[in-house]
Amino acid sequence: MDAVKPRPAGGPDPVERRSVLLYNVYRLVVLTSLLVSALIIQFSSSEGGPNLPFYYLILAGYGFAAVCFVLYAWGRALVVQAYLQVIFDLLLITAFVYISGGLASSMYFLYVFPIIAASLVLAGRSGFLAASLAAILFGALVDGVYFGLIPPFRSDQAANPSLGTLLVTLFVAWAVFVVIAVLMNKLTGSLRRTRAALRAVEKELLVRERLSEAGRISASLAHEIRNPLAAISGSVQVLKKDLDLNAEQKELMDIVLKESQRVSHSLEQFLDFALPAKQVFSLINLRDIMDETVKILQGGGELDGKVVLEGNYRTSDVPFFGNAGQFRQVFWNLIKNALKAMPEGGRLRLDFPEHGRKDVRIVVADTGRGLSEADQAHLFEPFYSGFENGRGLGLSIVRKIIDDYDGRIEIRSSAEKGTEVIITLPLRKGAGA
């Protein structure tokens, strides 16, 4: 079953709050690792360890991390925070490379971490942007030192390598940056698609679980209420015939019968969840069933002149191997919902788009009020209705029937612009006759 695809008013923040926090934590881990390594070298080597500016840079990294924690607690502008962290880290790494030897430094491998972080934390092609900025900073530093535009940090770093060595080092570094960005872009894209699929499956399982629970409740309700209700209704009908009632008493009897029929109808809908009758399948024409449903609603006055009918529902030839009663339920519920959404009238499109040899498509679209965000969040959930006095079973029944045919249902809706329901059904054996 396809996930519902509503049109939300606004998209989610492309940066997850937790990812911004983890990025800052990982920076602290890397800084601490560098600090511990520097201290070990400082106290275990006779040649001494890193110079004082190295520790200043470590301290600057800790200070920036503290600022990031404050911004994280503020909880706003997460995208800006993430970009600031990436840019600061690239600048900090460039400073580390400069004080540790420039081209001869082995610390340029640290550029890889901001590139990975940008790909994981920020959406889109942020990894490529980070890789490009890393290549520019590293190239500018190395070229500046080589051509004398930037003085070497220490006098023993003044000896420049050959131009060939310079170019090879730069090209290798740039190639590494680009490859990391490409691989991370593919990886993060795959992870996001997998996460979206898992969320859709989770929502699907939740809806199915609620449908199953509705079935269990329905069976219990039907068993406890159906027979007493039939006895009450039958008794009232007998009394209405046998007794000499005045006008007010007859009206009360009619109310009892009408409400009994309404409750009985609800019970029949409940039973569709719990104890579906054994269905008999045959070759039917969905066009005829749709046209029959429209005529019934027109005869009952629900489809009046305020609603303009559109679509090819009377002219298309749509053979299908299935159960006519089930599709009467599907069309009845969908059209009724559309009419409820257009109390002042509008356009109702009933369409069978051209289909191939493998599936059939059905479209029911209205120009009504559309679905609210709350309605979109609870689509197909039994007993939830966006209409006053609604029982919240119409779409649930439609969904269950479409599920039984291994079909898909997609609902597109915008506030005050209407709703479009698209059903796709795979052709079953016997439909080709």
C-alpha positions in Angstrom: 0.0 0.0 0.0 1.4 3.4 -0.9 2.0 5.9 1.7 -0.4 8.9 1.7 1.1 11.9 0.0 -0.5 15.0 1.4 0.8 18.4 0.5 2.0 20.0 3.8 1.9 23.7 4.3 5.6 23.9 5.1 8.6 21.5 4.9 10.5 20.2 7.8 13.9 21.7 8.9 16.5 20.0 6.7 18.9 19.7 9.7 18.0 17.4 12.6 18.6 18.9 16.1 20.3 15.8 17.4 22.8 15.8 14.4 24.0 19.3 15.3 24.6 18.2 18.8 26.5 15.1 17.8 28.6 17.1 15.4 29.8 19.3 18.3 30.4 16.3 20.5 32.5 14.6 17.8 34.5 17.8 17.5 35.3 17.7 21.2 36.4 14.0 20.8 38.8 14.9 17.9 40.2 18.0 19.8 40.7 15.9 22.9 42.5 13.2 20.9 44.8 15.8 19.4 45.4 17.4 22.9 46.2 14.0 24.5 48.5 13.1 21.5 50.3 16.4 21.8 50.8 16.0 25.6 52.2 12.4 25.1 54.7 13.7 22.5 55.5 16.7 24.7 56.5 14.6 27.7 57.9 11.5 26.0 60.1 13.0 23.3 63.5 14.6 23.9 62.9 16.9 20.9 59.8 18.5 22.6 56.3 18.5 21.5 54.0 20.9 19.6 54.6 24.6 20.0 52.4 26.9 22.1 50.2 28.1 19.2 49.1 24.5 18.7 47.6 24.6 22.2 46.0 28.0 21.5 44.2 26.4 18.5 43.0 23.6 20.7 41.8 26.1 23.2 40.0 28.0 20.5 38.3 24.8 19.4 37.1 24.2 22.9 35.8 27.7 23.1 33.9 27.4 19.9 32.4 24.1 21.0 31.1 25.9 24.1 29.5 28.6 22.0 27.9 25.9 19.9 26.4 24.3 23.0 24.9 27.6 23.9 23.5 28.1 20.4 22.2 24.5 20.5 20.4 25.2 23.7 18.8 28.3 22.0 17.4 25.8 19.5 17.0 28.1 16.5 18.8 28.5 13.2 20.1 25.0 13.2 21.1 25.2 9.5 23.2 28.3 10.2 24.7 26.6 13.2 25.7 23.6 11.2 27.3 25.7 8.4 29.2 27.8 11.0 30.6 24.6 12.6 31.8 23.3 9.2 33.4 26.6 8.2 35.1 27.1 11.6 36.5 23.5 11.5 37.9 24.0 8.0 39.6 27.3 9.1 40.9 25.6 12.3 42.3 22.7 10.3 44.0 25.1 7.9 45.6 26.8 10.9 46.8 23.4 12.2 48.3 22.6 8.8 50.1 26.0 8.7 51.7 25.8 12.1 52.7 22.1 11.6 54.6 22.5 8.3 52.3 23.5 5.5 52.8 21.2 2.6 55.0 18.9 4.7 52.3 18.6 7.3 50.4 15.3 7.7 47.5 17.0 9.4 45.7 17.9 6.2 43.9 14.5 6.5 41.7 16.3 9.2 39.9 18.0 6.3 38.1 14.8 5.8 36.1 15.2 9.0 34.3 18.4 8.2 33.5 17.0 4.7 31.9 13.9 6.3 30.1 16.0 8.9 28.7 18.3 6.3 27.3 15.4 4.3 25.8 13.8 7.3 24.4 16.8 9.1 23.3 19.1 6.2 21.1 18.0 3.4 21.8 18.3 -0.3 25.3 18.8 -1.7 26.8 20.3 1.4 29.5 17.7 1.4 30.7 19.0 -2.0 30.6 22.6 -0.7 32.8 21.6 2.2 35.2 19.7 -0.1 35.5 22.7 -2.4 36.2 25.1 0.5 38.8 22.6 1.9 40.5 22.4 -1.5 40.5 26.2 -1.7 41.9 26.8 1.8 44.6 24.0 1.5 45.5 25.2 -2.0 45.8 28.8 -1.0 47.9 28.0 2.0 50.3 25.7 0.2 50.6 28.0 -2.8 51.0 31.1 -0.6 53.8 29.5 1.4 55.5 28.1 -1.8 55.5 31.4 -3.7 56.4 33.5 -0.6 53.0 35.2 -0.3 52.6 33.7 3.2 55.7 33.5 5.4 56.5 30.0 6.9 55.5 29.6 10.5 58.9 28.4 11.5 62.3 29.1 10.0 63.0 25.3 9.5 59.9 25.1 7.3 61.4 27.6 4.8 62.8 25.0 2.4 60.3 24.5 -0.3 59.8 21.2 -2.2 59.8 21.0 -6.0 56.9 22.3 -8.0 56.2 18.7 -9.1 55.9 17.6 -5.5 53.7 20.5 -4.7 51.3 19.7 -7.6 51.2 16.0 -6.8 50.3 16.7 -3.2 47.6 19.2 -4.1 46.0 17.0 -6.7 46.1 13.9 -4.4 44.5 16.0 -1.5 41.9 17.4 -3.8 41.1 14.0 -5.2 40.6 12.6 -1.7 38.3 15.5 -0.8 36.2 15.0 -3.9 36.0 11.2 -3.5 35.0 11.5 0.1 32.3 14.0 -0.8 30.9 11.8 -3.6 30.9 8.7 -1.4 29.3 10.5 1.5 26.7 12.1 -0.8 25.6 8.7 -2.0 25.7 7.2 1.4 23.6 9.9 3.1 21.2 9.9 0.2 20.7 6.2 0.6 20.3 6.6 4.4 17.7 9.4 4.0 15.7 7.3 1.6 15.9 4.3 3.9 14.8 6.4 6.8 11.8 7.8 4.9 10.8 4.3 3.8 11.0 3.1 7.4 8.9 6.0 8.6 6.3 5.2 5.9 6.3 1.5 6.9 6.0 2.5 10.5 2.9 4.6 9.8 1.5 1.8 7.6 1.9 -0.7 10.4 0.2 1.7 12.8 -2.8 2.1 10.5 -3.0 -1.7 10.0 -2.8 -2.3 13.7 -5.6 0.1 14.3 -7.7 -1.5 11.5 -7.1 -4.9 13.2 -8.1 -3.5 16.5 -11.2 -2.0 14.9 -12.1 -5.4 13.6 -11.9 -7.0 17.0 -14.1 -4.3 18.5 -16.5 -4.6 15.6 -17.0 -8.3 16.1 -17.7 -7.8 19.8 -20.1 -4.9 19.2 -22.0 -6.7 16.4 -22.4 -9.8 18.5 -23.7 -8.0 21.5 -26.0 -5.5 19.7 -27.2 -6.9 16.4 -29.7 -9.4 17.7 -31.3 -7.2 20.4 -31.5 -4.4 17.9 -33.3 -6.5 15.3 -35.7 -7.6 18.0 -36.4 -4.0 19.0 -36.9 -2.9 15.4 -39.2 -5.8 14.6 -41.3 -5.2 17.7 -41.7 -1.5 17.0 -42.8 -2.3 13.4 -45.5 -4.7 14.7 -46.7 -2.2 17.3 -46.9 0.5 14.7 -49.1 -1.6 12.6 -51.3 -3.0 15.4 -51.9 0.0 17.5 -54.0 3.0 16.8 -51.5 5.8 17.2 -51.9 9.5 17.0 -49.6 11.6 14.8 -47.1 12.4 17.5 -46.8 8.7 18.5 -46.3 7.7 14.9 -43.6 10.2 14.5 -41.8 8.8 17.6 -42.2 5.3 16.2 -40.6 6.5 12.9 -37.7 8.0 14.8 -37.1 4.7 16.6 -37.1 2.8 13.3 -34.9 5.3 11.6 -32.3 5.3 14.4 -32.4 1.6 14.5 -31.7 1.4 10.8 -28.8 3.9 11.3 -27.3 1.8 14.1 -27.8 -1.3 12.0 -25.9 0.3 9.1 -23.1 1.2 11.4 -22.9 -2.4 12.6 -22.7 -3.6 9.0 -19.8 -1.3 8.5 -18.1 -2.7 11.6 -18.6 -6.2 10.3 -16.7 -5.3 7.1 -13.6 -5.1 9.4 -14.1 -8.1 11.5 -16.0 -10.8 9.6 -16.0 -10.0 5.8 -18.4 -12.3 4.0 -17.0 -14.7 1.4 -16.9 -12.6 -1.7 -17.9 -13.9 -5.1 -15.7 -12.5 -7.9 -16.8 -12.1 -11.5 -16.2 -10.0 -14.5 -17.7 -6.5 -13.8 -17.5 -3.1 -15.3 -16.4 -0.4 -13.0 -18.0 2.2 -15.2 -21.5 0.7 -14.7 -21.0 0.5 -10.9 -19.8 4.1 -10.7 -22.8 5.3 -12.9 -25.2 3.3 -10.8 -23.8 4.9 -7.6 -24.2 8.4 -9.1 -27.8 7.7 -10.1 -28.7 6.5 -6.6 -27.2 9.7 -5.1 -29.0 11.8 -7.6 -32.2 10.1 -6.9 -31.8 10.7 -3.1 -31.2 14.4 -3.7 -27.6 14.4 -2.5 -26.2 15.0 -6.0 -28.1 18.1 -7.0 -27.5 20.9 -9.4 -25.0 22.6 -7.1 -22.4 19.9 -7.9 -21.1 19.8 -11.5 -20.1 16.3 -12.6 -17.0 15.9 -14.8 -15.0 13.0 -16.1 -15.4 9.9 -18.3 -17.2 7.7 -15.8 -20.0 7.1 -18.2 -18.1 6.6 -21.4 -15.1 4.5 -20.4 -15.0 0.8 -20.7 -13.4 -0.5 -17.5 -13.7 -4.3 -17.2 -12.4 -5.8 -13.9 -12.5 -9.1 -12.2 -13.8 -8.5 -8.7 -16.8 -8.1 -6.4 -19.4 -5.5 -7.4 -20.6 -5.0 -3.8 -17.2 -4.0 -2.7 -16.8 -1.4 -5.4 -20.2 0.0 -4.6 -18.9 0.6 -1.1 -15.7 2.2 -2.5 -17.5 4.6 -4.8 -20.3 5.4 -2.4 -17.9 6.3 0.4 -15.5 8.4 -1.8 -18.4 10.3 -3.5 -20.1 10.9 -0.2 -16.9 12.3 1.3 -16.5 14.6 -1.7 -20.1 15.9 -1.4 -19.6 16.5 2.3 -16.5 18.6 1.5 -18.6 20.7 -0.9 -21.7 21.8 1.1 -22.1 24.9 -1.1 -21.5 23.0 -4.4 -18.5 22.7 -6.7 -17.1 20.3 -9.3 -16.8 16.5 -8.8 -14.6 14.6 -11.2 -15.1 10.9 -11.6 -12.5 9.6 -14.0 -11.0 6.4 -15.3 -7.7 7.5 -16.8 -6.3 5.4 -19.6 -4.7 2.3 -18.2 -2.3 -0.4 -19.5 -2.6 -4.1 -19.4 -1.5 -4.5 -15.9 -3.6 -2.0 -13.8 -6.7 0.1 -13.7 -6.8 3.6 -12.3 -9.8 5.4 -10.6 -9.8 9.1 -9.8 -12.4 10.9 -7.5 -11.6 14.6 -7.2 -13.5 17.5 -5.7 -13.1 21.2 -5.3 -14.1 21.3 -1.7 -12.6 22.5 1.5 -9.6 20.1 1.4 -8.1 18.2 4.3 -6.7 19.9 7.3 -3.3 18.9 8.7 -5.0 17.0 11.5 -7.1 15.1 8.9 -4.1 14.3 6.8 -2.3 12.9 9.9 -5.2 10.6 10.7 -6.1 9.4 7.2 -7.5 5.9 7.1 -7.7 5.6 10.9 -11.0 4.1 11.9 -13.4 6.1 14.0 -11.6 9.4 13.1 -13.7 11.8 11.0 -13.1 15.3 9.8 -16.8 15.8 9.3 -19.5 16.6 11.9 -21.6 13.5 12.7 -19.1 11.4 10.7 -18.4 7.9 12.0 -14.8 7.8 10.6 -15.2 4.5 8.8 -15.7 5.5 5.1 -12.0 5.8 4.1 -11.0 3.0 6.4 -13.4 0.7 4.5 -12.1 1.9 1.2 -8.6 1.3 2.3 -9.3 -2.2 3.5 -11.0 -3.1 0.2 -8.2 -1.7 -1.9 -5.7 -3.6 0.3 -7.6 -6.8 -0.4 -7.1 -6.3 -4.1 -3.3 -5.5 -3.6 -4.0 -2.0 -4.9 -2.7 1.5 -4.0 -4.5 4.6 -2.8 -3.0 8.1 -3.0 -4.7 11.2 -1.6 -3.6 14.6 -2.6 -5.2 17.6 -0.8 -4.7 21.2 -0.2 -6.7 23.5 2.1 -9.6 25.2 0.2 -8.4 23.7 -3.1 -10.0 20.3 -2.9 -9.0 16.7 -2.6 -8.0 14.1 -5.2 -8.2 10.4 -4.5 -6.2 8.2 -7.0 -6.7 4.4 -6.8 -4.6 2.0 -8.8 -5.7 -1.7 -9.0 -3.7 -4.5 -10.6 -5.7 -6.5 -13.1 -6.7 -9.8 -11.7 -7.2 -13.1 -13.6 -10.4 -13.0 -15.5 -10.3 -9.3 -16.2 -9.1 -9.7 -19.7 -12.2 -11.4 -20.9 
